[in-house]
Amino acid sequence: MCNHNHLRFSQLNLLVRDMAKTFTVFRGSSSGAIVRDKTTRDLGPNDVFIQLTHSGLCGTDEHYLRSGIVLGHEGIGVVKELGSAVKDFQVGDRVGFGWVHSTCGYCENCLTGKDVFCVNKTEFGTHDQDLGSFGSHVVWDAGTLYKIPEGLESAHAAPLMCAGATVWGALSQYGLKPTDRVGVVGIGGLGHLAIQMAAKMGCEVVVFSSSESKKEEALRLGASGFHILIPGAHLTGIKKINQMLICGSGQPDYEQLLGLMATGGTIYGITVSFGLTGVPMLALLTKGVRIQGTAEAPRAAIKKMLDFCVRHNIRPVIMTWPMNQNGIEDAMRTLRAGDMRYRGVLQVE
């Protein structure tokens, strides 16, 4: 009896060790250097063990660089193992994940299709700080994974997990119509995707940029109009905009933007900014303009976004680096210098 119990205990230990996954991750640090590290995670019933192949690089990774957490939230990889309760994925599936780590499924936001605003969610930066898309593998909740469709390369899918999902959230969730004139402020990681998506949705896209050098590319991506946005300048002779997406890295001049808006139009600030923004209330009220907060699209909408991008051949413009310490640091220097065209992608060699 004693030997039998010992055998069962040994088998249980082997099972526990088998469910524990140890893998390489890359953290930030107080000095700004990238640190190679190891983390160990148990594979829970609803978890998926993923071998990472690609990760997008986001401006938010720069924001968290000196916090010491594992970086990255635009991950693409291949399923290697499934938790006992996972039904929707198979070993070998190509999958992606973004900002949100998990949602509860039962709060009002989850039950009404607004799971990106789940009151009990876990997410990049504040939860699971030993997990991210900068690394060799990851253990991830199956509920916030997306199958990557055929026809979409992994290097192009990675930026869609955050940049694409954020733009799609603004374009798909607040009543945009194909007859709308859509303004895009800034041609960068978000803006160049916003141009493509809005144009393929049937909208007339007008780009506002501080750089004349980006005009040709804006038109190639699908814009039908291009204007230089000079701070403080009053722009005239421009047909009014119904939906304005602020995709630049700087603080917008709302007084200037309100002068471009149609009555009842909407302005979306979809880039992260920590400073205070002044809004002239009189101009806002007299034109009935709305400033709409938005985040990544809900999960169901992200699945539709991936199919939409395949159907309409929407692809991010990317620069690539190897997924190692030197590659990550070089990519982040390029981002910091403003030289990224337009989205950085790390690739496992």
N, C-alpha and C positions, 0 to 999 in steps of 0.2 A: 504493500500500500504506500509505503514511504517512497519507494523507488518510482511508483506510478505518479505520485504527486510531484516528485522532483522532475520527471519527464515532462509533465504538463506545464510546470513552471518554466522549464527551459524552452519549450515550444512557444509559450507566451512571450518570453523575452526576445526570441528570434523574430516573432511577428511584430513586436513593438519597434525593434531595430529596423526591420524592413520598411515600416511605415514612416520612419524618420528620414527626411531627405536633407542632405547637406550639399550646398552648392556655392559657387563663387558669386559675389556681388561687388558693386563699386559704390562706395560712399563718398560724399563730400567731406570736408573738414574745415575747421576754424581758419586754417591758412588759405583755403581755396584750392588746395591740392586734392586730386582724386586718390582715394585709398582703396586698394584691393583687399577684400575681406571674405570671410565665410559666414554663412548663416545656416541654421538647421531648423526645419519646420516639419511637424507631423502632418501626414496626409489624412485629413478628416474625411468623413463620409461624403460631403458635398464638394470636396476639393479636387483639383486637377493638377497633376505634376507636368510642367511644360518645359521643354528644352527651347530656350530662346534662340532666335536667329537674327532678329532685327529689333531696334528700338529707335523711335523718333526722339529728337532733342527739342525741348520746349523752353521758352523763356522762363517758365516757372521753375525749371531745374536750376536755372541761374539764381532765382530768388532763394532757393533752399540749399544752395551750394555749401554755405558755411555752417549749416545746422548739424552736419554729421550724419544725416539720414542716408539710406540707400536711395539713389536717384532713379528717375525714369518712370514715365507713366504712359508710354505709347509702345506697348510691347506686342511683338508677333513671334510665334513659335509653333512647335509641333507637340501635340499631346503624347506623353510617354507613359502615363499611368493615371488610373481613375480611382476616386474614392468609391466606396461601396454603394452609395446612393445616387451616383451620377448616371443619368439615362440619356442625355441629349448629345453626348460626345463619344467618340471612339478613339482608341489609340491610333495615332497617325494623322488625326485631323489637324489642319492648319487653323490656328485660332489667334485672336487678338484681344487686348484689354486696354482700358484707359484709366481715367482719373479715379473713378469710383471702384472701390474694392468689393463692397458688398452692400446690399440693401435688406431691409427687414421683411418686406412683402406684405405687411399688414397695417401700416400707418395710412392715414388718409391720402397722403401724396402717392404712396405706392399703389393704393387701390384705385386711384383716379388717373393712372398713367403718367404721373409726374415723379417717377422713382428717382430721377436725378436729384430731387429735392427731399428724398427720404430723411425723416427726422432722426433716424437711428443708423444712418449709413456710416460706413468706414471709407476713408478716402486717402489719397496721396497727401503726404505732408504732415498729417495729424494722427494717422493710425498706421499700424503695421510698418513701422519705420525701418525694419530689417528686410523689407521686400520692395522690389522695383523692377523696372525693365532693363536697367543697366546690370547685366550679369550673365551667367551661363544658363540658369534655370530659374523657375519660380513656382511656388505653390499658390494657386488662385482659386477663389470661389467660382464654381461653375455657373452661378447665376449672373455673373457679370463678364462672361466670355462671349465672343462672337466668332462664328465660323467665317473664315475668309473665303469669299467665292472664287471659283475658277475665273481666270481672266484678269485677276488683280495680283500683281507681283507683291511679294512681302515687303520689299523696300518702299513701295508706294502705299501699301496698306498702313504702315506704321504711323505716319503723320495724320492719317484719317482718324486714328483712335482718340486724339484730343483736338488738334487744330480743325480737322474736318468735322468732327462731332460738334464742336463749338459753333462753327459757322452754320452747320445744318440745323442746330437748335434754334438759331435766330430766324432762319429762312423757312423752317417747316412748322413752327409751333404757334405763330402769332398772326395767322390770317393773311400772309402774303399772297398776292394774286399775280397770275402771268401778265396782266396788263399794267402792273406797277413799274414805276421807274425806281430802280434800286441804286443808291449811291454807295460807293465803297471808298472809305478814307484810308489810304495807306496800302501799298502793294508789298506785302511781306508774307510771312508764313501763313497768316490767316487771310489776308486780303487777296492773294492770288488764287486761293481756293474759293473765296466768296464770289469772285468774278466768274469763274467757271460754272459754279453751281447755279447762281442766279440766272446766268445767260441760258443754261440748259433747261431751266424751269420756265423759260419763255419770257423772262423780264428784260427790259431795256436797262442795261447796266452803264452807269456813269462813274468814272474813277476820278478821285481827287487825290493828288499827290504833291509832294514838295519837290519832286525830281522829274524834270522833263525827259531825262534819259529812260524813264520807264514807260513812256507813252507807247512805243512800238509793241512792247511785250503785253501791256494792258489790252491793247486792241487785238492782239493775236490770241489772248486768252478768252476773249469774248466780249470785251467792253465795246460799246458803240460811241462813247464820248469820253473825253479826257480833259481835265482842267488842273492847272497849277493852283495849289492852295497856299497862299501867302498869309502868314499870321497877321490878323488885324485888318486884312484887305476886304473890301466890300465887293463881292462878285456879282456881276449883273449879266443879264441876257441869257441866263441858264434856266431852262424849263424846270419847274419845281419837282422835287424828289419826294416820293411817297414813303420809301423805306431807306434809312441811312445806317449803314454798318460802320462803326468806328473800329478799324483794324490796325491802326498805327500804334506805336509804342509810347507816344507822348500824350500829354493831356490835351483833349480837344478844346477848341474855342467854341463854346456853345452859342454865343451870340452870332458868330459867323455862320455856324451850321443852321441855326434857326432861320436865318435869312434865305436859305436854300430850300427849306422844307415846304411841301404842299400842306394845305389845311388838313388837319386830322392825321398827319404823317407820324411816323414812329422812328425814333433814333435808338439804336442798340449799341451800347458800349460793351464790346465783347473781348477786350483785352484787359488784363489785370493791371490795376493802378492803385497805389496805396495813398495817393495824395487826395486832397479835397478838390472838388471841381465846382466852379461857380456857374450857376445857371440863371440867366435873366428871366425871371418869372413872368414879366409882362408879355414878352414876346412868345413865351410858351403858352400862356393863357389865351392870348388874342388869336392864335392860330390853331388852338386845340391840339397841339403836338404832344405826343407821349414819349417819355424816355423809359424804355423798357429794359429791365434787368433780365439777363439770360445767362445760361450756362451750357454745358454739354446737352445734347439732345437726350431724351429718355431712351431706354434700351431698345424698345420696339422701333423707334425712329432711326436709331443707328443702324439696325439691320437693313432698313429700307435705304439708308444712305449708301451703304456698301453696294447694294444692287444697282442703285441709281448711278453710281460712279462707274461701274462696269458697263452698264447699258449705254452711257453717254461718253465713255472714254475720258473721264475726268481723272487726272493724275497730278499729284503734287510735283512741283519742280524741286529736285533734291540735290544735295551734296552728301557724299558718303565718307565715312571713316571706319577704321576697325574698332571692334568692341574690346578695347584694352585701355589701360591707364593713359598711355600717350595719345591714343586716338580720341578718347573722351576729352582730355584737356585741350587738345588742338581744336576740336569741334567747338568747345565752349569759348575758346578765345575768338574764334571766327564769329560766333554769335554775339559775343560781347562787343566786338569791334564794329558790328553792323554790316558785316560782309557776307552774311548768309544769303544764298540765293536758291530757294527761299526757305527750305526746311532741311535741317540736318538729320541724317540717318546713320546709326551705328550698326555695323554688320559683324556678326560672329564669324571669325575666320576658320 
